[in-house]
């Protein structure tokens, strides 16, 4: 059993069953989620020798924000269900490790309380049926100090052909903490306007940039053609993501999609990746393929549930420690010196193609 599997077991032991099942839930029969990890595992690093690795450098800038390593926290809903402090504890743990976090539209915590912990943060936007609500939330996020917006561009319903592996109904809707930045009166007035808007288009990237003055990343990109559309529409970054296998059960994985996205737009914008990353060796493989940063989701949520802010810090610290060890073993002194020639898919005759 890996340390992450042990952590997940510790979290499951303290979480209510419906919350645990929510965190573990996947689309379809779970193939994408399983293969999401397997495809990272299938990448092999190509060590170099006679290199000075006495000092390992992991610091980078992400859209102008300096961080201690390219390992950051993915936006996740229902963190208050995992720990009463929710994203406040996550931000505290991220700050302790010099990291940043994504904050979901569906958070039960006030932006100002998250920002007070000192970690830089990005606001993940789910467009609402009433665009006025989205504008209000974006303006409040900007006022509270969000450094970027992450637009989820693949907002669709999850596949439910195997409902037994999806979470049960929440026993009480009040336990679903999703509107921490709207007043009770605003929620009541919004009504159905709070629902998901499925009509997301390229123009929404420019609209969000114009109303916020912030860089916009597009999350949920899995093909070169869509990466191109996002960048041409003004995105300053794309996040290659399957939402941890929660979007489409038989989707391609992030690890398999990353090389073509990097090859298409890696020279024009920051390419980030998430889904299935379970260790520092996976992070190194992603960076070598051309990713600028790696977003970690479920392991952080399990750390939050099992140990609060310290649990989050421990997870991020463990990932960073594994990153540093892998770099030293690889013979590469800096995350900025990783290239496609440093990684190969198991059984392949040549390097894993990406770009730089």
C-alpha positions as CSV (number, residue, x, y, z in Angstrom):
1,X,0.0,0.0,0.0
2,X,1.4,3.4,-1.0
3,X,1.4,6.3,1.4
4,X,-1.4,8.0,-0.5
5,X,-3.5,4.8,-0.2
6,X,-2.8,4.8,3.5
7,X,-3.8,8.5,3.7
8,X,-7.0,7.8,1.8
9,X,-7.9,5.0,4.3
10,X,-7.3,7.4,7.2
11,X,-9.5,10.0,5.6
12,X,-12.2,7.5,4.9
13,X,-12.2,6.4,8.5
14,X,-13.1,9.9,9.7
15,X,-15.4,11.1,6.9
16,X,-19.1,10.5,6.7
17,X,-19.8,7.8,4.2
18,X,-21.5,10.2,1.7
19,X,-18.6,12.5,1.8
20,X,-16.1,9.7,1.3
21,X,-18.0,8.4,-1.6
22,X,-18.2,11.9,-3.1
23,X,-14.4,12.3,-3.0
24,X,-13.9,8.8,-4.6
25,X,-16.7,9.2,-7.2
26,X,-15.8,8.8,-10.8
27,X,-17.6,8.9,-14.2
28,X,-18.7,5.8,-16.0
29,X,-17.2,2.5,-14.7
30,X,-14.1,4.4,-13.5
31,X,-11.8,3.4,-16.5
32,X,-10.6,7.0,-17.0
33,X,-9.8,7.4,-13.3
34,X,-7.9,4.1,-13.1
35,X,-6.1,4.7,-16.4
36,X,-5.3,8.2,-15.3
37,X,-3.0,6.8,-12.7
38,X,-1.8,3.9,-14.8
39,X,-0.7,6.2,-17.7
40,X,1.5,8.3,-15.4
41,X,2.9,5.0,-14.0
42,X,3.7,3.9,-17.6
43,X,6.2,6.8,-18.1
44,X,9.8,6.1,-17.5
45,X,12.5,8.7,-16.7
46,X,15.9,8.6,-18.5
47,X,18.6,9.5,-15.9
48,X,21.6,11.5,-16.9
49,X,25.1,11.3,-15.2
50,X,28.1,13.5,-14.5
51,X,25.7,16.3,-13.5
52,X,26.0,18.6,-10.5
53,X,22.9,18.0,-8.4
54,X,24.3,19.3,-5.1
55,X,21.6,22.0,-5.2
56,X,18.1,21.2,-6.4
57,X,15.9,24.2,-7.5
58,X,12.1,23.7,-7.6
59,X,10.9,27.3,-7.6
60,X,8.9,28.7,-10.6
61,X,6.6,31.5,-11.4
62,X,3.0,30.6,-12.5
63,X,1.4,33.4,-14.5
64,X,3.7,35.8,-12.6
65,X,3.1,34.3,-9.1
66,X,6.3,32.8,-7.5
67,X,5.8,29.5,-5.8
68,X,8.2,27.1,-4.1
69,X,7.5,24.3,-6.5
70,X,5.3,23.6,-9.5
71,X,3.0,21.5,-7.3
72,X,-0.2,23.4,-6.5
73,X,-3.6,22.6,-5.1
74,X,-6.5,21.8,-7.6
75,X,-9.8,23.5,-6.9
76,X,-12.2,21.1,-5.2
77,X,-15.8,21.6,-3.9
78,X,-17.1,20.3,-0.5
79,X,-13.9,21.0,1.4
80,X,-16.0,22.1,4.4
81,X,-17.5,18.6,4.4
82,X,-14.0,17.2,4.8
83,X,-13.0,19.7,7.5
84,X,-15.0,22.5,9.2
85,X,-12.5,25.1,8.1
86,X,-12.6,23.9,4.5
87,X,-10.4,26.1,2.1
88,X,-9.2,28.2,5.0
89,X,-7.3,25.1,6.3
90,X,-6.2,24.2,2.8
91,X,-4.9,27.7,2.2
92,X,-3.0,27.6,5.5
93,X,-1.4,24.3,4.5
94,X,-0.5,25.7,1.0
95,X,1.0,28.8,2.5
96,X,3.2,26.7,4.8
97,X,4.6,25.0,1.7
98,X,4.9,28.2,-0.5
99,X,2.2,26.8,-2.8
100,X,-1.0,28.2,-4.2
101,X,-4.5,26.9,-4.4
102,X,-7.5,26.9,-6.7
103,X,-10.9,27.9,-5.1
104,X,-14.0,26.5,-6.6
105,X,-17.2,28.4,-7.4
106,X,-18.8,25.8,-5.2
107,X,-17.1,26.8,-2.0
108,X,-18.7,27.2,1.4
109,X,-16.0,29.6,2.6
110,X,-15.7,33.3,2.1
111,X,-13.0,34.5,-0.3
112,X,-11.6,37.0,2.3
113,X,-11.1,34.2,4.9
114,X,-9.2,32.1,2.4
115,X,-7.1,35.1,1.3
116,X,-6.3,35.9,4.9
117,X,-4.1,32.8,5.2
118,X,-1.5,34.3,2.9
119,X,-1.4,31.7,0.1
120,X,-1.9,33.0,-3.5
121,X,-5.1,31.7,-5.0
122,X,-6.9,31.3,-8.3
123,X,-10.7,31.3,-8.6
124,X,-12.2,28.4,-10.6
125,X,-15.2,29.6,-12.5
126,X,-18.2,27.5,-13.3
127,X,-20.5,29.7,-15.4
128,X,-23.9,30.0,-13.9
129,X,-27.2,30.0,-15.8
130,X,-27.5,33.7,-14.7
131,X,-24.3,35.3,-15.9
132,X,-24.9,38.2,-13.5
133,X,-24.2,35.8,-10.6
134,X,-20.9,34.8,-12.2
135,X,-20.0,38.5,-12.6
136,X,-20.8,39.1,-9.0
137,X,-18.7,36.2,-7.8
138,X,-15.8,37.1,-10.1
139,X,-15.8,40.7,-8.8
140,X,-15.8,39.5,-5.2
141,X,-12.9,37.1,-5.9
142,X,-10.9,39.9,-7.5
143,X,-11.6,42.2,-4.6
144,X,-10.4,39.5,-2.2
145,X,-7.2,39.1,-4.1
146,X,-7.6,36.2,-6.6
147,X,-4.5,36.2,-8.9
148,X,-6.1,34.4,-11.9
149,X,-9.3,32.8,-13.1
150,X,-9.6,29.2,-14.1
151,X,-12.6,28.7,-16.4
152,X,-13.9,25.1,-16.5
153,X,-14.6,24.7,-20.2
154,X,-15.9,21.2,-20.2
155,X,-18.8,21.7,-17.9
156,X,-21.0,18.7,-18.5
157,X,-22.9,16.2,-16.4
158,X,-21.1,13.1,-15.2
159,X,-21.7,9.8,-16.8
160,X,-24.0,7.7,-14.7
161,X,-24.2,4.3,-16.4
162,X,-22.9,2.7,-13.2
163,X,-24.7,4.7,-10.5
164,X,-23.6,2.3,-7.8
165,X,-20.1,3.8,-7.8
166,X,-21.4,7.4,-7.5
167,X,-22.1,9.1,-4.2
168,X,-25.5,8.7,-2.6
169,X,-27.8,11.6,-2.2
170,X,-26.6,14.0,0.5
171,X,-28.8,13.5,3.5
172,X,-29.4,17.2,3.9
173,X,-28.9,19.8,1.2
174,X,-27.7,22.2,3.8
175,X,-24.6,20.0,4.2
176,X,-23.5,20.8,0.6
177,X,-21.5,23.9,1.1
178,X,-21.5,25.7,-2.2
179,X,-22.5,29.4,-1.7
180,X,-20.1,30.8,0.8
181,X,-19.8,34.0,-1.2
182,X,-23.4,34.8,-1.7
183,X,-25.8,36.0,1.0
184,X,-28.9,33.9,1.8
185,X,-31.0,36.6,0.2
186,X,-28.9,36.5,-3.0
187,X,-29.2,32.7,-3.1
188,X,-33.0,32.8,-2.7
189,X,-33.3,35.5,-5.4
190,X,-31.1,33.6,-7.8
191,X,-33.1,30.5,-7.7
192,X,-32.5,28.4,-10.9
193,X,-30.0,31.1,-12.0
194,X,-27.4,29.3,-9.7
195,X,-27.5,26.3,-12.0
196,X,-24.8,25.3,-14.4
197,X,-24.7,27.1,-17.8
198,X,-23.8,24.6,-20.4
199,X,-23.4,27.2,-23.2
200,X,-19.7,27.9,-22.6
201,X,-17.9,29.3,-25.7
202,X,-14.6,30.9,-26.6
203,X,-16.0,34.4,-26.1
204,X,-16.4,33.7,-22.4
205,X,-12.6,33.6,-22.0
206,X,-12.4,37.2,-23.2
207,X,-15.4,38.2,-21.2
208,X,-13.9,36.9,-17.9
209,X,-10.6,38.6,-18.7
210,X,-12.4,41.9,-19.3
211,X,-14.5,42.0,-16.2
212,X,-11.7,40.8,-13.9
213,X,-8.4,42.2,-15.4
214,X,-6.9,38.8,-14.5
215,X,-5.3,36.1,-16.7
216,X,-7.7,33.3,-17.5
217,X,-6.8,29.6,-17.8
218,X,-9.0,27.1,-19.5
219,X,-9.5,23.9,-17.5
220,X,-10.6,20.6,-19.1
221,X,-8.6,20.7,-22.3
222,X,-7.7,17.3,-23.8
223,X,-6.9,17.9,-27.4
224,X,-4.6,20.2,-29.5
225,X,-7.6,21.6,-31.4
226,X,-9.3,22.8,-28.2
227,X,-6.1,24.1,-26.8
228,X,-5.7,26.2,-29.9
229,X,-9.2,27.5,-29.7
230,X,-8.7,28.5,-26.0
231,X,-5.4,30.3,-26.7
232,X,-6.8,32.1,-29.8
233,X,-9.7,33.3,-27.6
234,X,-7.2,34.8,-25.1
235,X,-6.5,32.1,-22.5
236,X,-3.1,32.6,-20.9
237,X,-3.0,29.0,-19.8
238,X,-4.7,25.7,-20.2
239,X,-5.1,22.9,-17.7
240,X,-5.1,19.4,-19.2
241,X,-7.6,17.7,-17.0
242,X,-10.2,15.0,-16.7
243,X,-11.3,16.3,-13.3
244,X,-9.8,13.2,-11.8
245,X,-11.8,10.9,-14.1
246,X,-15.1,12.5,-13.1
247,X,-16.1,13.9,-16.6
248,X,-16.3,11.0,-19.0
249,X,-15.7,7.4,-18.0
250,X,-14.0,6.4,-21.3
251,X,-12.2,9.6,-21.8
252,X,-8.5,9.8,-22.8
253,X,-6.3,10.5,-19.8
254,X,-4.4,13.7,-19.0
255,X,-1.1,11.9,-19.3
256,X,-1.9,10.8,-22.8
257,X,-3.3,14.1,-23.9
258,X,-0.6,16.3,-22.5
259,X,2.1,15.9,-25.3
260,X,-0.2,17.0,-28.1
261,X,-1.5,20.0,-26.1
262,X,2.1,21.1,-25.3
263,X,3.2,20.6,-28.9
264,X,0.3,22.9,-30.1
265,X,0.4,25.8,-27.5
266,X,3.2,25.2,-25.1
267,X,5.3,28.0,-26.7
268,X,2.4,30.5,-26.3
269,X,0.9,29.9,-22.9
270,X,1.4,28.0,-19.7
271,X,0.2,24.4,-19.9
272,X,-0.8,22.8,-16.6
273,X,-2.0,19.3,-15.9
274,X,-3.9,17.4,-13.2
275,X,-5.7,14.0,-12.7
276,X,-4.1,10.8,-11.6
277,X,-0.9,12.4,-10.3
278,X,0.2,10.4,-7.2
279,X,3.8,11.2,-6.5
280,X,6.9,13.3,-7.3
281,X,8.0,11.0,-10.0
282,X,4.7,11.7,-11.8
283,X,5.3,15.4,-11.4
284,X,8.8,15.1,-13.0
285,X,7.3,13.1,-15.9
286,X,4.7,15.8,-16.4
287,X,7.2,18.6,-16.3
288,X,9.5,16.8,-18.7
289,X,6.7,16.4,-21.1
290,X,6.2,20.2,-21.1
291,X,3.8,21.0,-18.3
292,X,4.6,24.2,-16.3
293,X,2.7,23.0,-13.2
294,X,0.9,20.1,-11.7
295,X,-2.3,20.4,-9.8
296,X,-3.0,17.9,-7.0
297,X,-6.6,17.1,-6.0
298,X,-7.7,14.0,-4.1
299,X,-4.5,13.5,-2.1
300,X,-4.9,17.1,-0.7
301,X,-8.5,16.5,0.1
302,X,-7.6,13.3,2.0
303,X,-4.8,15.2,3.8
304,X,-7.4,17.9,4.8
305,X,-9.8,15.3,6.1
306,X,-7.2,13.3,8.0
307,X,-5.1,16.2,9.4
308,X,-6.5,19.6,8.6
309,X,-4.1,22.3,7.6
310,X,-1.1,20.3,8.7
311,X,-2.4,17.4,6.7
312,X,-2.5,19.5,3.6
313,X,1.0,20.8,4.3
314,X,2.3,17.3,4.8
315,X,0.9,16.1,1.5
316,X,2.4,19.0,-0.4
317,X,5.7,18.6,1.4
318,X,5.8,14.9,0.7
319,X,5.2,15.6,-3.0
320,X,7.9,18.2,-3.1
321,X,10.3,16.0,-1.3
322,X,9.7,13.2,-3.8
323,X,10.1,15.8,-6.6
324,X,13.5,16.8,-5.2
325,X,14.7,13.3,-4.7
326,X,13.6,12.3,-8.3
327,X,15.4,15.3,-9.8
328,X,18.6,14.4,-8.0
329,X,18.3,10.8,-9.1
330,X,17.6,11.9,-12.6
331,X,20.7,14.1,-12.7
332,X,18.7,17.3,-13.2
333,X,19.2,20.2,-10.8
334,X,16.2,22.4,-11.7
335,X,12.6,21.8,-12.7
336,X,13.3,24.4,-15.5
337,X,15.9,22.0,-17.0
338,X,13.5,19.1,-17.7
339,X,12.8,18.3,-21.3
340,X,10.9,15.6,-23.4
341,X,14.2,13.7,-23.8
342,X,14.1,13.0,-20.1
343,X,11.0,10.8,-20.3
344,X,9.9,7.8,-22.4
345,X,6.7,5.8,-22.4
346,X,7.3,2.2,-21.2
347,X,8.0,0.0,-24.2
348,X,8.6,3.0,-26.6
349,X,11.8,3.4,-28.6
350,X,12.1,7.1,-28.1
351,X,11.4,10.0,-25.8
352,X,7.8,11.0,-24.8
353,X,7.0,13.8,-27.3
354,X,5.9,17.1,-26.0
355,X,7.5,20.4,-26.6
356,X,9.4,23.2,-24.9
